[in-house]
């Protein structure tokens, strides 16, 4: 179903993961179309939910709506389909503006530029140009023959705490109070 990505919830991530699980044996790879507001969060969540992944999962979207003349969405979608259907990159990835990134290392760096996503300190897994250039040295290869599984029990009482110099200990203590279970 269509959903504004800024309204994504844990149950939406579980639904995406379960859809992949239900179709896992029938397809070589998966492409998920997603809004850019929470695309990196979804990619990161799925990377931890999809255990023993042996197929390519790519999250992509566009900065310009897909039905606009100058959209970047068509190139992003076509490139994601080419990579997911022809290369074994057993990770959750983000494809944007000719680059394939490790999903749980991406951040959105721009709301206006076509080069909207990056993965600081980590090179792209692949680049799409005239040829597809895969950096095979950077791709995780599973060292197990364990069955693909989906972890669908997510805990909402986990948060991100950004620490800064001279941060009062009271702020940290307040953040760690119940119901917080993880940082």
CNS distance restraints for C-alpha pairs under 8 A (distance, minus, plus):
assign (resid   3 and name CA) (resid   7 and name CA) 7.12 0.50 0.50
assign (resid   3 and name CA) (resid   8 and name CA) 7.52 0.50 0.50
assign (resid   4 and name CA) (resid   8 and name CA) 7.24 0.50 0.50
assign (resid   4 and name CA) (resid  35 and name CA) 6.71 0.50 0.50
assign (resid   5 and name CA) (resid  34 and name CA) 6.75 0.50 0.50
assign (resid   5 and name CA) (resid  35 and name CA) 4.97 0.50 0.50
assign (resid   5 and name CA) (resid  36 and name CA) 6.99 0.50 0.50
assign (resid   5 and name CA) (resid  37 and name CA) 5.89 0.50 0.50
assign (resid   5 and name CA) (resid  38 and name CA) 5.72 0.50 0.50
assign (resid   5 and name CA) (resid  39 and name CA) 7.42 0.50 0.50
assign (resid   6 and name CA) (resid  35 and name CA) 7.84 0.50 0.50
assign (resid   6 and name CA) (resid  37 and name CA) 5.59 0.50 0.50
assign (resid   6 and name CA) (resid  38 and name CA) 5.99 0.50 0.50
assign (resid   8 and name CA) (resid  12 and name CA) 6.04 0.50 0.50
assign (resid   8 and name CA) (resid  13 and name CA) 7.68 0.50 0.50
assign (resid   8 and name CA) (resid  38 and name CA) 7.36 0.50 0.50
assign (resid   9 and name CA) (resid  13 and name CA) 6.75 0.50 0.50
assign (resid  10 and name CA) (resid  14 and name CA) 6.28 0.50 0.50
assign (resid  10 and name CA) (resid 154 and name CA) 7.04 0.50 0.50
assign (resid  10 and name CA) (resid 156 and name CA) 7.82 0.50 0.50
assign (resid  11 and name CA) (resid  15 and name CA) 6.14 0.50 0.50
assign (resid  12 and name CA) (resid  16 and name CA) 6.31 0.50 0.50
assign (resid  13 and name CA) (resid  17 and name CA) 6.20 0.50 0.50
assign (resid  13 and name CA) (resid  42 and name CA) 6.59 0.50 0.50
assign (resid  13 and name CA) (resid  45 and name CA) 7.23 0.50 0.50
assign (resid  13 and name CA) (resid  46 and name CA) 6.96 0.50 0.50
assign (resid  14 and name CA) (resid  18 and name CA) 6.01 0.50 0.50
assign (resid  14 and name CA) (resid 152 and name CA) 5.53 0.50 0.50
assign (resid  15 and name CA) (resid  19 and name CA) 6.06 0.50 0.50
assign (resid  16 and name CA) (resid  20 and name CA) 6.34 0.50 0.50
assign (resid  17 and name CA) (resid  21 and name CA) 6.20 0.50 0.50
assign (resid  17 and name CA) (resid  46 and name CA) 6.71 0.50 0.50
assign (resid  17 and name CA) (resid  49 and name CA) 7.18 0.50 0.50
assign (resid  17 and name CA) (resid  50 and name CA) 6.97 0.50 0.50
assign (resid  17 and name CA) (resid 150 and name CA) 6.62 0.50 0.50
assign (resid  17 and name CA) (resid 152 and name CA) 7.75 0.50 0.50
assign (resid  18 and name CA) (resid  22 and name CA) 6.07 0.50 0.50
assign (resid  18 and name CA) (resid 150 and name CA) 7.11 0.50 0.50
assign (resid  19 and name CA) (resid  23 and name CA) 6.35 0.50 0.50
assign (resid  20 and name CA) (resid  24 and name CA) 5.57 0.50 0.50
assign (resid  20 and name CA) (resid  30 and name CA) 7.32 0.50 0.50
assign (resid  21 and name CA) (resid 149 and name CA) 7.54 0.50 0.50
assign (resid  21 and name CA) (resid 150 and name CA) 6.95 0.50 0.50
assign (resid  23 and name CA) (resid  27 and name CA) 6.64 0.50 0.50
assign (resid  24 and name CA) (resid  28 and name CA) 7.92 0.50 0.50
assign (resid  28 and name CA) (resid  55 and name CA) 6.33 0.50 0.50
assign (resid  28 and name CA) (resid  56 and name CA) 7.41 0.50 0.50
assign (resid  28 and name CA) (resid  84 and name CA) 7.08 0.50 0.50
assign (resid  28 and name CA) (resid  85 and name CA) 5.89 0.50 0.50
assign (resid  29 and name CA) (resid  55 and name CA) 5.38 0.50 0.50
assign (resid  29 and name CA) (resid  56 and name CA) 4.70 0.50 0.50
assign (resid  29 and name CA) (resid  57 and name CA) 5.86 0.50 0.50
assign (resid  29 and name CA) (resid  84 and name CA) 4.72 0.50 0.50
assign (resid  29 and name CA) (resid  85 and name CA) 5.65 0.50 0.50
assign (resid  30 and name CA) (resid  55 and name CA) 7.80 0.50 0.50
assign (resid  30 and name CA) (resid  56 and name CA) 6.18 0.50 0.50
assign (resid  30 and name CA) (resid  57 and name CA) 4.67 0.50 0.50
assign (resid  30 and name CA) (resid  58 and name CA) 6.19 0.50 0.50
assign (resid  30 and name CA) (resid  81 and name CA) 7.91 0.50 0.50
assign (resid  30 and name CA) (resid  84 and name CA) 6.13 0.50 0.50
assign (resid  30 and name CA) (resid  85 and name CA) 7.97 0.50 0.50
assign (resid  31 and name CA) (resid  57 and name CA) 5.87 0.50 0.50
assign (resid  31 and name CA) (resid  58 and name CA) 4.78 0.50 0.50
assign (resid  31 and name CA) (resid  59 and name CA) 5.86 0.50 0.50
assign (resid  31 and name CA) (resid  60 and name CA) 7.30 0.50 0.50
assign (resid  31 and name CA) (resid  80 and name CA) 6.57 0.50 0.50
assign (resid  31 and name CA) (resid  81 and name CA) 6.56 0.50 0.50
assign (resid  31 and name CA) (resid  84 and name CA) 6.96 0.50 0.50
assign (resid  32 and name CA) (resid  57 and name CA) 7.63 0.50 0.50
assign (resid  32 and name CA) (resid  58 and name CA) 6.18 0.50 0.50
assign (resid  32 and name CA) (resid  59 and name CA) 4.74 0.50 0.50
assign (resid  32 and name CA) (resid  60 and name CA) 6.30 0.50 0.50
assign (resid  33 and name CA) (resid  59 and name CA) 6.06 0.50 0.50
assign (resid  33 and name CA) (resid  60 and name CA) 5.26 0.50 0.50
assign (resid  33 and name CA) (resid  61 and name CA) 5.40 0.50 0.50
assign (resid  33 and name CA) (resid  77 and name CA) 7.81 0.50 0.50
assign (resid  34 and name CA) (resid  39 and name CA) 6.16 0.50 0.50
assign (resid  34 and name CA) (resid  59 and name CA) 6.59 0.50 0.50
assign (resid  34 and name CA) (resid  60 and name CA) 5.86 0.50 0.50
assign (resid  34 and name CA) (resid  61 and name CA) 5.06 0.50 0.50
assign (resid  35 and name CA) (resid  39 and name CA) 6.17 0.50 0.50
assign (resid  35 and name CA) (resid  61 and name CA) 5.73 0.50 0.50
assign (resid  35 and name CA) (resid  62 and name CA) 7.19 0.50 0.50
assign (resid  36 and name CA) (resid  40 and name CA) 7.80 0.50 0.50
assign (resid  36 and name CA) (resid  61 and name CA) 6.35 0.50 0.50
assign (resid  36 and name CA) (resid  62 and name CA) 6.98 0.50 0.50
assign (resid  36 and name CA) (resid  63 and name CA) 7.18 0.50 0.50
assign (resid  36 and name CA) (resid 108 and name CA) 7.79 0.50 0.50
assign (resid  37 and name CA) (resid 108 and name CA) 7.97 0.50 0.50
assign (resid  38 and name CA) (resid  42 and name CA) 6.29 0.50 0.50
assign (resid  39 and name CA) (resid  43 and name CA) 6.20 0.50 0.50
assign (resid  39 and name CA) (resid  59 and name CA) 7.20 0.50 0.50
assign (resid  39 and name CA) (resid  60 and name CA) 7.66 0.50 0.50
assign (resid  40 and name CA) (resid  44 and name CA) 6.09 0.50 0.50
assign (resid  40 and name CA) (resid  94 and name CA) 7.64 0.50 0.50
assign (resid  40 and name CA) (resid 103 and name CA) 6.59 0.50 0.50
assign (resid  40 and name CA) (resid 104 and name CA) 7.03 0.50 0.50
assign (resid  40 and name CA) (resid 106 and name CA) 5.74 0.50 0.50
assign (resid  40 and name CA) (resid 107 and name CA) 5.90 0.50 0.50
assign (resid  40 and name CA) (resid 108 and name CA) 6.95 0.50 0.50
assign (resid  41 and name CA) (resid  45 and name CA) 6.07 0.50 0.50
assign (resid  41 and name CA) (resid 104 and name CA) 7.80 0.50 0.50
assign (resid  42 and name CA) (resid  46 and name CA) 6.04 0.50 0.50
assign (resid  43 and name CA) (resid  47 and name CA) 6.12 0.50 0.50
assign (resid  43 and name CA) (resid  59 and name CA) 6.57 0.50 0.50
assign (resid  43 and name CA) (resid  92 and name CA) 6.24 0.50 0.50
assign (resid  43 and name CA) (resid  93 and name CA) 6.71 0.50 0.50
assign (resid  43 and name CA) (resid  94 and name CA) 6.91 0.50 0.50
assign (resid  43 and name CA) (resid 103 and name CA) 4.81 0.50 0.50
assign (resid  43 and name CA) (resid 104 and name CA) 5.94 0.50 0.50
assign (resid  44 and name CA) (resid  48 and name CA) 6.73 0.50 0.50
assign (resid  44 and name CA) (resid  92 and name CA) 7.79 0.50 0.50
assign (resid  44 and name CA) (resid 103 and name CA) 5.56 0.50 0.50
assign (resid  44 and name CA) (resid 104 and name CA) 3.93 0.50 0.50
assign (resid  44 and name CA) (resid 105 and name CA) 7.41 0.50 0.50
assign (resid  45 and name CA) (resid  49 and name CA) 6.21 0.50 0.50
assign (resid  45 and name CA) (resid 104 and name CA) 7.56 0.50 0.50
assign (resid  46 and name CA) (resid  50 and name CA) 5.84 0.50 0.50
assign (resid  46 and name CA) (resid  92 and name CA) 6.77 0.50 0.50
assign (resid  47 and name CA) (resid  51 and name CA) 7.76 0.50 0.50
assign (resid  47 and name CA) (resid  91 and name CA) 6.96 0.50 0.50
assign (resid  47 and name CA) (resid  92 and name CA) 5.30 0.50 0.50
assign (resid  47 and name CA) (resid 103 and name CA) 6.92 0.50 0.50
assign (resid  47 and name CA) (resid 104 and name CA) 6.40 0.50 0.50
assign (resid  48 and name CA) (resid 151 and name CA) 7.86 0.50 0.50
assign (resid  49 and name CA) (resid 150 and name CA) 5.46 0.50 0.50
assign (resid  49 and name CA) (resid 151 and name CA) 4.71 0.50 0.50
assign (resid  49 and name CA) (resid 152 and name CA) 6.71 0.50 0.50
assign (resid  50 and name CA) (resid 148 and name CA) 7.23 0.50 0.50
assign (resid  50 and name CA) (resid 149 and name CA) 6.12 0.50 0.50
assign (resid  50 and name CA) (resid 150 and name CA) 4.89 0.50 0.50
assign (resid  50 and name CA) (resid 151 and name CA) 6.60 0.50 0.50
assign (resid  51 and name CA) (resid 148 and name CA) 5.79 0.50 0.50
assign (resid  51 and name CA) (resid 149 and name CA) 5.27 0.50 0.50
assign (resid  51 and name CA) (resid 150 and name CA) 6.11 0.50 0.50
assign (resid  51 and name CA) (resid 151 and name CA) 7.42 0.50 0.50
assign (resid  52 and name CA) (resid 142 and name CA) 6.77 0.50 0.50
assign (resid  52 and name CA) (resid 144 and name CA) 7.49 0.50 0.50
assign (resid  52 and name CA) (resid 145 and name CA) 7.98 0.50 0.50
assign (resid  52 and name CA) (resid 146 and name CA) 6.42 0.50 0.50
assign (resid  52 and name CA) (resid 147 and name CA) 6.41 0.50 0.50
assign (resid  52 and name CA) (resid 148 and name CA) 4.77 0.50 0.50
assign (resid  52 and name CA) (resid 149 and name CA) 6.68 0.50 0.50
assign (resid  53 and name CA) (resid  90 and name CA) 5.62 0.50 0.50
assign (resid  53 and name CA) (resid  91 and name CA) 6.53 0.50 0.50
assign (resid  53 and name CA) (resid 142 and name CA) 7.75 0.50 0.50
assign (resid  53 and name CA) (resid 148 and name CA) 5.64 0.50 0.50
assign (resid  53 and name CA) (resid 149 and name CA) 7.84 0.50 0.50
assign (resid  54 and name CA) (resid  88 and name CA) 7.73 0.50 0.50
assign (resid  54 and name CA) (resid  89 and name CA) 7.76 0.50 0.50
assign (resid  54 and name CA) (resid  90 and name CA) 4.67 0.50 0.50
assign (resid  54 and name CA) (resid  91 and name CA) 7.56 0.50 0.50
assign (resid  54 and name CA) (resid 142 and name CA) 7.38 0.50 0.50
assign (resid  54 and name CA) (resid 148 and name CA) 7.35 0.50 0.50
assign (resid  55 and name CA) (resid  88 and name CA) 6.02 0.50 0.50
assign (resid  55 and name CA) (resid  89 and name CA) 6.28 0.50 0.50
assign (resid  55 and name CA) (resid  90 and name CA) 4.44 0.50 0.50
assign (resid  55 and name CA) (resid  91 and name CA) 6.90 0.50 0.50
assign (resid  56 and name CA) (resid  84 and name CA) 5.39 0.50 0.50
assign (resid  56 and name CA) (resid  87 and name CA) 7.56 0.50 0.50
assign (resid  56 and name CA) (resid  88 and name CA) 5.94 0.50 0.50
assign (resid  56 and name CA) (resid  89 and name CA) 4.89 0.50 0.50
assign (resid  56 and name CA) (resid  90 and name CA) 4.79 0.50 0.50
assign (resid  56 and name CA) (resid  91 and name CA) 5.61 0.50 0.50
assign (resid  56 and name CA) (resid  92 and name CA) 6.55 0.50 0.50
assign (resid  56 and name CA) (resid  93 and name CA) 7.62 0.50 0.50
assign (resid  57 and name CA) (resid  84 and name CA) 6.79 0.50 0.50
assign (resid  57 and name CA) (resid  90 and name CA) 7.38 0.50 0.50
assign (resid  57 and name CA) (resid  91 and name CA) 6.18 0.50 0.50
assign (resid  57 and name CA) (resid  92 and name CA) 4.71 0.50 0.50
assign (resid  57 and name CA) (resid  93 and name CA) 6.05 0.50 0.50
assign (resid  58 and name CA) (resid  80 and name CA) 6.41 0.50 0.50
assign (resid  58 and name CA) (resid  84 and name CA) 6.92 0.50 0.50
assign (resid  58 and name CA) (resid  92 and name CA) 5.83 0.50 0.50
assign (resid  58 and name CA) (resid  93 and name CA) 4.66 0.50 0.50
assign (resid  58 and name CA) (resid  94 and name CA) 5.45 0.50 0.50
assign (resid  58 and name CA) (resid  95 and name CA) 6.45 0.50 0.50
assign (resid  59 and name CA) (resid  92 and name CA) 7.49 0.50 0.50
assign (resid  59 and name CA) (resid  93 and name CA) 6.12 0.50 0.50
assign (resid  59 and name CA) (resid  94 and name CA) 4.84 0.50 0.50
assign (resid  59 and name CA) (resid  95 and name CA) 6.36 0.50 0.50
assign (resid  59 and name CA) (resid 103 and name CA) 7.95 0.50 0.50
assign (resid  60 and name CA) (resid  76 and name CA) 6.50 0.50 0.50
assign (resid  60 and name CA) (resid  77 and name CA) 6.75 0.50 0.50
assign (resid  60 and name CA) (resid  80 and name CA) 7.22 0.50 0.50
assign (resid  60 and name CA) (resid  94 and name CA) 5.82 0.50 0.50
assign (resid  60 and name CA) (resid  95 and name CA) 5.24 0.50 0.50
assign (resid  60 and name CA) (resid  96 and name CA) 6.29 0.50 0.50
assign (resid  61 and name CA) (resid  73 and name CA) 5.90 0.50 0.50
assign (resid  61 and name CA) (resid  76 and name CA) 6.74 0.50 0.50
assign (resid  61 and name CA) (resid  77 and name CA) 7.26 0.50 0.50
assign (resid  61 and name CA) (resid  96 and name CA) 7.30 0.50 0.50
assign (resid  62 and name CA) (resid  66 and name CA) 7.01 0.50 0.50
assign (resid  62 and name CA) (resid  71 and name CA) 7.16 0.50 0.50
assign (resid  62 and name CA) (resid  72 and name CA) 5.58 0.50 0.50
assign (resid  62 and name CA) (resid  73 and name CA) 4.43 0.50 0.50
assign (resid  62 and name CA) (resid  76 and name CA) 7.11 0.50 0.50
assign (resid  62 and name CA) (resid  96 and name CA) 7.68 0.50 0.50
assign (resid  62 and name CA) (resid 114 and name CA) 7.85 0.50 0.50
assign (resid  63 and name CA) (resid  71 and name CA) 7.46 0.50 0.50
assign (resid  63 and name CA) (resid  72 and name CA) 6.65 0.50 0.50
assign (resid  63 and name CA) (resid  73 and name CA) 7.32 0.50 0.50
assign (resid  63 and name CA) (resid 111 and name CA) 7.39 0.50 0.50
assign (resid  63 and name CA) (resid 112 and name CA) 7.11 0.50 0.50
assign (resid  63 and name CA) (resid 113 and name CA) 7.45 0.50 0.50
assign (resid  63 and name CA) (resid 114 and name CA) 6.10 0.50 0.50
assign (resid  63 and name CA) (resid 116 and name CA) 7.61 0.50 0.50
assign (resid  64 and name CA) (resid  68 and name CA) 6.82 0.50 0.50
assign (resid  64 and name CA) (resid  70 and name CA) 7.22 0.50 0.50
assign (resid  64 and name CA) (resid  71 and name CA) 4.83 0.50 0.50
assign (resid  64 and name CA) (resid  72 and name CA) 6.10 0.50 0.50
assign (resid  64 and name CA) (resid  73 and name CA) 6.89 0.50 0.50
assign (resid  65 and name CA) (resid  71 and name CA) 5.96 0.50 0.50
assign (resid  65 and name CA) (resid  72 and name CA) 7.98 0.50 0.50
assign (resid  65 and name CA) (resid  73 and name CA) 6.98 0.50 0.50
assign (resid  66 and name CA) (resid  71 and name CA) 5.34 0.50 0.50
assign (resid  66 and name CA) (resid  72 and name CA) 7.21 0.50 0.50
assign (resid  66 and name CA) (resid  73 and name CA) 5.14 0.50 0.50
assign (resid  66 and name CA) (resid  74 and name CA) 6.58 0.50 0.50
assign (resid  67 and name CA) (resid  71 and name CA) 6.96 0.50 0.50
assign (resid  72 and name CA) (resid  76 and name CA) 6.29 0.50 0.50
assign (resid  72 and name CA) (resid  97 and name CA) 7.49 0.50 0.50
assign (resid  72 and name CA) (resid 114 and name CA) 7.20 0.50 0.50
assign (resid  73 and name CA) (resid  77 and name CA) 5.94 0.50 0.50
assign (resid  74 and name CA) (resid  78 and name CA) 6.02 0.50 0.50
assign (resid  75 and name CA) (resid  79 and name CA) 5.91 0.50 0.50
assign (resid  75 and name CA) (resid  97 and name CA) 7.90 0.50 0.50
assign (resid  76 and name CA) (resid  80 and name CA) 6.03 0.50 0.50
assign (resid  76 and name CA) (resid  95 and name CA) 6.58 0.50 0.50
assign (resid  76 and name CA) (resid  96 and name CA) 5.85 0.50 0.50
assign (resid  76 and name CA) (resid  97 and name CA) 6.50 0.50 0.50
assign (resid  76 and name CA) (resid  98 and name CA) 7.12 0.50 0.50
assign (resid  77 and name CA) (resid  81 and name CA) 6.15 0.50 0.50
assign (resid  78 and name CA) (resid  82 and name CA) 6.21 0.50 0.50
assign (resid  79 and name CA) (resid  83 and name CA) 6.23 0.50 0.50
assign (resid  79 and name CA) (resid  95 and name CA) 7.88 0.50 0.50
assign (resid  79 and name CA) (resid  98 and name CA) 7.49 0.50 0.50
assign (resid  79 and name CA) (resid 128 and name CA) 7.11 0.50 0.50
assign (resid  80 and name CA) (resid  84 and name CA) 5.95 0.50 0.50
assign (resid  80 and name CA) (resid  95 and name CA) 6.26 0.50 0.50
assign (resid  81 and name CA) (resid  85 and name CA) 5.83 0.50 0.50
assign (resid  82 and name CA) (resid  86 and name CA) 5.98 0.50 0.50
assign (resid  83 and name CA) (resid  87 and name CA) 5.44 0.50 0.50
assign (resid  84 and name CA) (resid  88 and name CA) 7.32 0.50 0.50
assign (resid  84 and name CA) (resid  89 and name CA) 7.80 0.50 0.50
assign (resid  89 and name CA) (resid 139 and name CA) 6.61 0.50 0.50
assign (resid  89 and name CA) (resid 140 and name CA) 7.78 0.50 0.50
assign (resid  90 and name CA) (resid 139 and name CA) 7.82 0.50 0.50
assign (resid  90 and name CA) (resid 140 and name CA) 7.06 0.50 0.50
assign (resid  90 and name CA) (resid 141 and name CA) 6.85 0.50 0.50
assign (resid  90 and name CA) (resid 142 and name CA) 7.73 0.50 0.50
assign (resid  91 and name CA) (resid 102 and name CA) 7.19 0.50 0.50
assign (resid  91 and name CA) (resid 103 and name CA) 7.78 0.50 0.50
assign (resid  91 and name CA) (resid 139 and name CA) 7.93 0.50 0.50
assign (resid  91 and name CA) (resid 140 and name CA) 7.23 0.50 0.50
assign (resid  92 and name CA) (resid 102 and name CA) 6.59 0.50 0.50
assign (resid  92 and name CA) (resid 103 and name CA) 5.36 0.50 0.50
assign (resid  92 and name CA) (resid 104 and name CA) 7.68 0.50 0.50
assign (resid  93 and name CA) (resid 100 and name CA) 6.47 0.50 0.50
assign (resid  93 and name CA) (resid 101 and name CA) 5.45 0.50 0.50
assign (resid  93 and name CA) (resid 102 and name CA) 4.72 0.50 0.50
assign (resid  93 and name CA) (resid 103 and name CA) 4.17 0.50 0.50
assign (resid  93 and name CA) (resid 104 and name CA) 7.77 0.50 0.50
assign (resid  94 and name CA) (resid 100 and name CA) 5.67 0.50 0.50
assign (resid  94 and name CA) (resid 101 and name CA) 5.10 0.50 0.50
assign (resid  94 and name CA) (resid 102 and name CA) 6.40 0.50 0.50
assign (resid  94 and name CA) (resid 103 and name CA) 5.14 0.50 0.50
assign (resid  94 and name CA) (resid 106 and name CA) 7.50 0.50 0.50
assign (resid  95 and name CA) (resid  99 and name CA) 5.61 0.50 0.50
assign (resid  95 and name CA) (resid 100 and name CA) 4.40 0.50 0.50
assign (resid  95 and name CA) (resid 101 and name CA) 6.29 0.50 0.50
assign (resid  96 and name CA) (resid 100 and name CA) 6.63 0.50 0.50
assign (resid  96 and name CA) (resid 114 and name CA) 8.00 0.50 0.50
assign (resid  96 and name CA) (resid 115 and name CA) 7.03 0.50 0.50
assign (resid  96 and name CA) (resid 116 and name CA) 7.34 0.50 0.50
assign (resid  96 and name CA) (resid 117 and name CA) 6.71 0.50 0.50
assign (resid  97 and name CA) (resid 114 and name CA) 6.28 0.50 0.50
assign (resid  97 and name CA) (resid 115 and name CA) 5.61 0.50 0.50
assign (resid  97 and name CA) (resid 116 and name CA) 7.80 0.50 0.50
assign (resid  98 and name CA) (resid 127 and name CA) 5.61 0.50 0.50
assign (resid  98 and name CA) (resid 128 and name CA) 4.74 0.50 0.50
assign (resid  98 and name CA) (resid 129 and name CA) 6.88 0.50 0.50
assign (resid  99 and name CA) (resid 124 and name CA) 6.18 0.50 0.50
assign (resid  99 and name CA) (resid 125 and name CA) 7.62 0.50 0.50
assign (resid  99 and name CA) (resid 126 and name CA) 5.87 0.50 0.50
assign (resid  99 and name CA) (resid 127 and name CA) 4.59 0.50 0.50
assign (resid  99 and name CA) (resid 128 and name CA) 6.21 0.50 0.50
assign (resid 100 and name CA) (resid 124 and name CA) 5.54 0.50 0.50
assign (resid 100 and name CA) (resid 125 and name CA) 5.42 0.50 0.50
assign (resid 100 and name CA) (resid 126 and name CA) 4.94 0.50 0.50
assign (resid 100 and name CA) (resid 127 and name CA) 6.21 0.50 0.50
assign (resid 101 and name CA) (resid 105 and name CA) 7.47 0.50 0.50
assign (resid 101 and name CA) (resid 106 and name CA) 6.78 0.50 0.50
assign (resid 101 and name CA) (resid 118 and name CA) 7.36 0.50 0.50
assign (resid 101 and name CA) (resid 119 and name CA) 6.63 0.50 0.50
assign (resid 101 and name CA) (resid 123 and name CA) 7.60 0.50 0.50
assign (resid 101 and name CA) (resid 124 and name CA) 4.83 0.50 0.50
assign (resid 101 and name CA) (resid 125 and name CA) 5.48 0.50 0.50
assign (resid 101 and name CA) (resid 126 and name CA) 7.26 0.50 0.50
assign (resid 102 and name CA) (resid 106 and name CA) 6.73 0.50 0.50
assign (resid 102 and name CA) (resid 119 and name CA) 7.50 0.50 0.50
assign (resid 102 and name CA) (resid 124 and name CA) 7.27 0.50 0.50
assign (resid 102 and name CA) (resid 125 and name CA) 6.75 0.50 0.50
assign (resid 105 and name CA) (resid 119 and name CA) 5.27 0.50 0.50
assign (resid 105 and name CA) (resid 120 and name CA) 7.45 0.50 0.50
assign (resid 105 and name CA) (resid 122 and name CA) 7.59 0.50 0.50
assign (resid 106 and name CA) (resid 117 and name CA) 6.44 0.50 0.50
assign (resid 106 and name CA) (resid 118 and name CA) 5.45 0.50 0.50
assign (resid 106 and name CA) (resid 119 and name CA) 4.39 0.50 0.50
assign (resid 106 and name CA) (resid 120 and name CA) 7.44 0.50 0.50
assign (resid 107 and name CA) (resid 117 and name CA) 5.66 0.50 0.50
assign (resid 107 and name CA) (resid 118 and name CA) 5.69 0.50 0.50
assign (resid 107 and name CA) (resid 119 and name CA) 6.20 0.50 0.50
assign (resid 108 and name CA) (resid 116 and name CA) 5.66 0.50 0.50
assign (resid 108 and name CA) (resid 117 and name CA) 4.52 0.50 0.50
assign (resid 108 and name CA) (resid 118 and name CA) 6.60 0.50 0.50
assign (resid 109 and name CA) (resid 116 and name CA) 5.38 0.50 0.50
assign (resid 109 and name CA) (resid 117 and name CA) 5.50 0.50 0.50
assign (resid 109 and name CA) (resid 118 and name CA) 6.67 0.50 0.50
assign (resid 110 and name CA) (resid 114 and name CA) 8.00 0.50 0.50
assign (resid 110 and name CA) (resid 115 and name CA) 7.25 0.50 0.50
assign (resid 110 and name CA) (resid 116 and name CA) 4.66 0.50 0.50
assign (resid 110 and name CA) (resid 117 and name CA) 7.13 0.50 0.50
assign (resid 111 and name CA) (resid 116 and name CA) 6.43 0.50 0.50
assign (resid 112 and name CA) (resid 116 and name CA) 7.34 0.50 0.50
assign (resid 119 and name CA) (resid 123 and name CA) 7.05 0.50 0.50
assign (resid 119 and name CA) (resid 124 and name CA) 7.45 0.50 0.50
assign (resid 124 and name CA) (resid 135 and name CA) 7.61 0.50 0.50
assign (resid 125 and name CA) (resid 134 and name CA) 6.06 0.50 0.50
assign (resid 125 and name CA) (resid 135 and name CA) 5.25 0.50 0.50
assign (resid 125 and name CA) (resid 136 and name CA) 7.38 0.50 0.50
assign (resid 125 and name CA) (resid 138 and name CA) 6.19 0.50 0.50
assign (resid 125 and name CA) (resid 139 and name CA) 6.62 0.50 0.50
assign (resid 126 and name CA) (resid 132 and name CA) 6.98 0.50 0.50
assign (resid 126 and name CA) (resid 133 and name CA) 5.37 0.50 0.50
assign (resid 126 and name CA) (resid 134 and name CA) 4.30 0.50 0.50
assign (resid 126 and name CA) (resid 135 and name CA) 5.75 0.50 0.50
assign (resid 127 and name CA) (resid 132 and name CA) 5.98 0.50 0.50
assign (resid 127 and name CA) (resid 133 and name CA) 5.19 0.50 0.50
assign (resid 127 and name CA) (resid 134 and name CA) 6.67 0.50 0.50
assign (resid 128 and name CA) (resid 132 and name CA) 4.75 0.50 0.50
assign (resid 128 and name CA) (resid 133 and name CA) 6.41 0.50 0.50
assign (resid 129 and name CA) (resid 133 and name CA) 7.79 0.50 0.50
assign (resid 135 and name CA) (resid 139 and name CA) 7.06 0.50 0.50
assign (resid 157 and name CA) (resid 179 and name CA) 6.12 0.50 0.50
assign (resid 157 and name CA) (resid 180 and name CA) 4.78 0.50 0.50
assign (resid 157 and name CA) (resid 181 and name CA) 5.42 0.50 0.50
assign (resid 157 and name CA) (resid 182 and name CA) 6.70 0.50 0.50
assign (resid 158 and name CA) (resid 180 and name CA) 5.92 0.50 0.50
assign (resid 158 and name CA) (resid 181 and name CA) 5.71 0.50 0.50
assign (resid 158 and name CA) (resid 182 and name CA) 4.49 0.50 0.50
assign (resid 158 and name CA) (resid 183 and name CA) 5.61 0.50 0.50
assign (resid 159 and name CA) (resid 180 and name CA) 7.30 0.50 0.50
assign (resid 159 and name CA) (resid 182 and name CA) 6.46 0.50 0.50
assign (resid 159 and name CA) (resid 183 and name CA) 5.11 0.50 0.50
assign (resid 160 and name CA) (resid 183 and name CA) 5.72 0.50 0.50
assign (resid 161 and name CA) (resid 175 and name CA) 7.75 0.50 0.50
assign (resid 161 and name CA) (resid 183 and name CA) 6.69 0.50 0.50
assign (resid 163 and name CA) (resid 167 and name CA) 6.72 0.50 0.50
assign (resid 167 and name CA) (resid 171 and name CA) 7.10 0.50 0.50
assign (resid 167 and name CA) (resid 172 and name CA) 7.86 0.50 0.50
assign (resid 168 and name CA) (resid 172 and name CA) 7.00 0.50 0.50
assign (resid 169 and name CA) (resid 173 and name CA) 6.10 0.50 0.50
assign (resid 170 and name CA) (resid 174 and name CA) 5.97 0.50 0.50
assign (resid 171 and name CA) (resid 175 and name CA) 6.23 0.50 0.50
assign (resid 172 and name CA) (resid 176 and name CA) 6.31 0.50 0.50
assign (resid 173 and name CA) (resid 177 and name CA) 6.52 0.50 0.50
assign (resid 175 and name CA) (resid 180 and name CA) 7.44 0.50 0.50
assign (resid 176 and name CA) (resid 180 and name CA) 5.74 0.50 0.50
assign (resid 176 and name CA) (resid 181 and name CA) 7.74 0.50 0.50
